[in-house]
């Protein structure tokens, strides 16, 4: 049995924060605003995985009202979501994602992002894909007010839970 999940996240760009995308600290004068490290890509992937395994959404597990998640690395959240999928009897077949940002240029960081994701989830290289695009200066991403990410995950029901 296969299950598909879809994830989307968006965060506003602000001064005084690091820009963390895919677990990579990207040099940029602004960062994403949020309770955790505001890693828009990993949050979208978490929601896609949770959707595919019938686990709700990221806010149910890591609410922004809980101080234990303040400033936490989203790599940790992704690892925990991977564990939730396993506990529900699913293994990850693949993840495809896209980050939408006018700036900075993300291509130099893509391999590191993919590595971080596949390492956090114990996946092979071909199971994780990360892309990036601009909006040609249209919308909030194009005017550099924020960055968004979309993700889709395919999970397969395991015969064994572990």
N, C-alpha and C positions, 0 to 999 in steps of 0.2 A: 504494500500500500504506500503510495506516494502522497505527500501533502505539500502544498505551495503556500508560502507566506510572503506578505508584502510589507515593507517598512518605509517610513518617511520621517525625516526630522529636519528641523530648521532652528538656527540660532542667530541672534543678532550679533554683529561685529561691534566691539567696544574697545576703548583704550584701556590699558592697564591689565590685560589678560594675555596669556600665551595662546597662540593658535595651535591647537592640537587636532589633527585629523588623521584617522587611522592609527592612532597611537604614536604619531610622529609630531615632534615639536618643529613647526615650520616657521622660519624667520619671516616676520611680518609685523608692521607697526600696530596692528590691532589683533584681538583675539575674540573668541566666541564667548558670549555671556551665558552662564548657566550655573546650576547648583553643583554639578560635578565638574569635570574638566571640559564639559560641553562638546565632546567629540561627536559631531553631527553624523559622521559616517558610521561609527560604531553603534550609535544609538539607533540609526535606521536598520542596521544589520540585526541588532538585538530584537527590535520589533518584528522584523521579517521572520526570524527564528521562532520567536514566541508565537506569532500568528500561525506558523506552519504546524507547530506541535499543540495548538489549542491552549496555549498558556497565557492568553491575555496580552498585556502590553508592558513595556518597560516601567511605566509609572506605578504599576501594581507592586512590583518587586523592589524598586529603588525610588520611592517618592521624594520629591524635592522638599518635603516638609520634615524629612528624617535627617538629623544632623550627622549620622554616621556616613552618609553619602556625600557630604560637603567636600568638594575639591577632589574627590576620589578619581583615580584613573579609570577611564571607561574600558580599558583592557580587562580590569578586574570584573566589571559588570558583564562583559562579553564572556569571560570564562564561566561565570556563574550561570549565565543563560545557556551556555553549552551544556553545563551539568543538568539544568532543568530539562533540556531536550532529551538527554540520556535517561534521566529518571522517568520520563514519560514514555520511554521505549523507542525513541527515534534516533537515527544517525543522520548526519548531514551529508547530503549528496553533493550539493554545490551552492555557492552564494555568488550572485552577480550584483554589482552596485555601481552607482554613479554619484559623484559629487558635483554640485552646480555652484560655481564660484567665478566671478569675473577676474579676481586677483586673490591670492598670488597664483603663479603658474604651478600646477601640482604635479606635472609629469616627472620632474626630478625626484619626487618622493613616492611614486606609485609602488615601486618594488618593495620599499620598506613598509608601506602600508599593508601590502599583500602578505608580506612575511609576518608582521605582527598579528594579523587576523588568523592566518593559518596556524601559527604557533599557539595562539590562545585557545584555538578550537581543536588542535591536534589533527589538522587536515593536510592533504597533499597539495602541492603547488597548483595543480590544474583544477582544484575544487573551489578556488577563490579568484574572483575577478573584480578589479576596481578600475573604473573609468572616471574621467573628469571632462566637464564641458563648461563653456561660458553661456551666457544668454544674449551675447552680442549687445551688451549694455542695456538690456530690457529688464524690467522688474526689479525687485529688491536685491536680487543677486547681482544684476547688471549695474545697479547704482552703488554697489558695494556696501549695502546696509546689512547684509547677512549672507549666510551660506546655507544651502540645503543639501540633502542627500536622499537618495532613493535606493532601496535594496529589495531583492527578491531571493528567497531561499527555497530549495527543494530538499525535503526530508523524506527519509524512507523508514517505515516502521520496522524495527528490529525484531527478530525472533527472540533474542536474548536482550534483556535490559542493559547489560554491561558487556 
